[in-house]
Amino acid sequence: MDFSKHGFTVDLLSSFVLVVRNFFLLTFFPYKAMRKIAEGKDYWQIGIIFSLVFIYFKFAYFLRDKPYPATFIFFVFLLHFFLSVFFFYFLSSIAKKNLKISSFIFTFSYALLPTLIWFSTTSVLFIVLPPPRTFSLTGGAFTIFFTAYSLSLLAWKVILVYLAIRFSTKLNFYRVVYLMILYFAWFIPYSVLLYYNRIFRIPFI
């Protein structure tokens, strides 16, 4: 990696292009894309994705009354992200040897794409169509559209998370599902704790 000014700019731009390309591939070819992402070594891509998340938190902070600054929320997100990574890495390493933690970091970072899209969309809609929203025909149509939109992103999110675990752990379908069940066993109480402390009403995962 070139740390000169010119080299830094080239590396950063190249990584940004790769992030955009991978986002596109995850939309249309998630299986092939995630399998390749699991072999990634360019950590600039992770930095770019985390930067997008940080920008979102800064943007969302000014939309609603927040008891905590955006930087604090971002660090909570990082804590949760790496706890999730180590959770799956530790448990899967019991069954599989020689796993690379970098694969977990790369795949779980890219699995944030549906989350980032959904939260960004809801923030923009909060500006364009602020509450309270009416129960008119138009309001009902919007509710149906947004519900379908949210469910499609949720389905995409589940697929990406499954593929992230699958290619990082190299475990079969049933073991991956078992790991996901164990994960949600502690994640749900954790989410409730975040909710009651007004950190996240909906966890950013």
C-alpha positions in Angstrom: 0.0 0.0 0.0 1.4 3.3 -1.1 1.3 6.0 1.7 2.4 8.9 -0.5 -0.2 11.6 -1.2 -0.7 10.4 -4.8 -0.7 6.8 -3.8 -3.2 7.4 -1.0 -5.6 9.2 -3.4 -5.3 6.4 -5.9 -5.9 3.7 -3.3 -8.9 5.5 -1.9 -10.5 6.1 -5.3 -9.9 2.5 -6.3 -11.4 1.3 -3.1 -14.4 3.6 -3.6 -15.0 2.2 -7.1 -14.8 -1.3 -5.7 -17.3 -0.5 -3.0 -19.8 0.9 -5.5 -19.2 -2.2 -7.8 -19.7 -4.6 -4.9 -22.9 -2.8 -3.8 -24.2 -3.3 -7.4 -23.2 -6.9 -7.5 -24.8 -7.6 -4.1 -28.0 -6.3 -5.5 -28.1 -8.5 -8.5 -25.6 -11.3 -7.8 -25.4 -11.6 -4.0 -24.1 -15.2 -3.9 -21.1 -14.6 -6.2 -20.4 -11.2 -4.8 -20.3 -12.3 -1.2 -18.1 -15.2 -1.9 -15.6 -12.9 -3.5 -15.9 -10.3 -0.7 -15.1 -13.0 1.8 -11.6 -13.1 0.3 -11.1 -9.3 0.5 -7.9 -7.7 1.8 -8.5 -4.0 0.9 -9.4 -2.4 4.3 -10.0 0.9 2.7 -13.3 -0.5 1.6 -14.2 -1.2 5.2 -13.2 2.4 6.0 -15.4 3.8 3.3 -18.5 1.7 4.4 -18.0 2.8 8.0 -17.6 6.4 6.9 -21.0 6.1 5.1 -22.5 4.8 8.3 -21.0 7.7 10.3 -22.3 10.3 7.7 -25.7 8.8 8.1 -25.6 9.1 11.9 -24.5 12.8 11.6 -27.3 13.4 9.1 -30.0 11.7 11.3 -28.8 13.5 14.4 -30.1 16.8 13.1 -33.5 15.4 12.1 -34.9 14.4 15.6 -34.2 15.1 19.2 -31.4 12.9 20.2 -30.1 12.4 23.8 -26.8 11.2 22.5 -24.3 12.8 20.0 -23.9 11.0 16.6 -20.3 10.1 17.5 -21.4 8.2 20.5 -24.1 6.4 18.5 -21.4 5.5 15.9 -19.1 4.0 18.6 -22.1 2.0 19.9 -22.6 0.7 16.4 -18.9 -0.2 16.1 -19.1 -2.1 19.5 -22.1 -4.0 18.3 -20.5 -4.7 14.9 -17.3 -6.2 16.3 -19.2 -8.1 19.0 -21.2 -9.7 16.3 -18.1 -10.5 14.3 -16.3 -12.1 17.2 -19.5 -14.0 18.2 -19.7 -15.8 14.9 -15.9 -16.1 14.6 -15.5 -17.7 18.0 -18.4 -20.2 17.7 -17.6 -21.2 14.2 -13.9 -21.7 15.0 -15.0 -24.5 17.3 -16.2 -26.5 14.3 -13.8 -25.1 11.7 -10.1 -24.4 12.0 -8.0 -21.8 10.2 -10.8 -19.3 9.8 -9.9 -15.8 8.9 -11.4 -13.0 11.0 -10.9 -10.7 8.0 -13.5 -12.6 6.1 -16.1 -11.9 8.8 -15.2 -8.2 8.9 -15.5 -7.8 5.1 -18.7 -9.8 4.7 -20.5 -8.3 7.7 -19.5 -4.8 6.5 -21.0 -5.3 3.1 -24.1 -6.9 4.7 -24.8 -3.4 6.2 -25.9 -2.2 2.7 -29.7 -2.9 3.1 -29.6 -1.4 6.6 -27.9 1.8 5.4 -30.4 2.1 2.5 -33.4 1.6 4.8 -32.3 4.0 7.5 -31.3 6.6 4.9 -34.6 6.3 3.1 -36.6 6.7 6.3 -34.6 9.8 7.2 -35.2 11.4 3.8 -38.9 10.5 4.0 -39.0 12.1 7.5 -38.1 15.4 5.7 -40.2 15.0 2.6 -43.3 13.5 4.3 -43.0 14.4 8.0 -45.4 12.9 10.5 -48.2 12.9 11.3 -49.3 11.3 8.1 -53.0 11.2 7.1 -55.2 8.1 6.6 -56.2 9.3 3.1 -56.1 7.2 0.0 -52.7 8.6 -0.8 -51.5 8.0 2.8 -52.7 4.4 2.7 -51.0 3.8 -0.7 -47.8 5.2 0.8 -48.0 2.9 3.8 -48.5 -0.2 1.6 -45.6 0.8 -0.6 -43.3 1.5 2.3 -44.2 -1.7 4.0 -43.5 -3.7 0.9 -40.3 -1.8 0.4 -39.2 -2.5 4.0 -40.0 -6.2 3.8 -38.0 -6.5 0.5 -35.0 -4.9 2.1 -35.4 -7.1 5.2 -35.4 -10.2 3.0 -32.3 -8.9 1.2 -30.7 -8.3 4.6 -31.4 -11.8 5.8 -29.9 -13.2 2.5 -26.8 -11.1 2.8 -26.3 -12.0 6.5 -26.7 -15.7 5.7 -24.2 -15.5 2.9 -21.8 -13.5 5.1 -21.9 -16.2 7.7 -21.9 -19.0 5.1 -18.7 -17.9 3.3 -16.9 -16.7 6.4 -17.5 -19.8 8.5 -17.6 -22.4 5.6 -20.3 -24.2 7.5 -23.4 -25.9 6.1 -26.9 -24.5 6.0 -28.2 -26.0 9.2 -25.1 -24.9 11.2 -25.4 -21.4 9.9 -29.1 -21.2 10.8 -28.2 -22.6 14.3 -25.6 -19.9 14.7 -28.1 -17.2 13.7 -30.6 -18.5 16.3 -28.0 -18.4 19.0 -27.1 -14.9 17.9 -30.7 -13.6 18.1 -31.0 -15.2 21.6 -28.7 -12.5 23.0 -29.3 -9.9 20.3 -33.0 -9.4 21.1 -32.5 -8.6 24.9 -29.6 -6.4 23.8 -31.9 -4.5 21.3 -34.5 -4.0 24.1 -31.8 -2.5 26.3 -30.7 -0.1 23.5 -34.4 0.9 23.0 -35.0 1.7 26.6 -31.9 3.8 26.8 -33.0 5.6 23.6 -29.9 4.7 21.7 -31.6 2.8 18.9 -35.3 2.4 18.5 -34.5 -0.1 15.7 -31.0 -1.6 15.9 -28.6 -0.5 13.2 -27.3 -4.0 12.1 
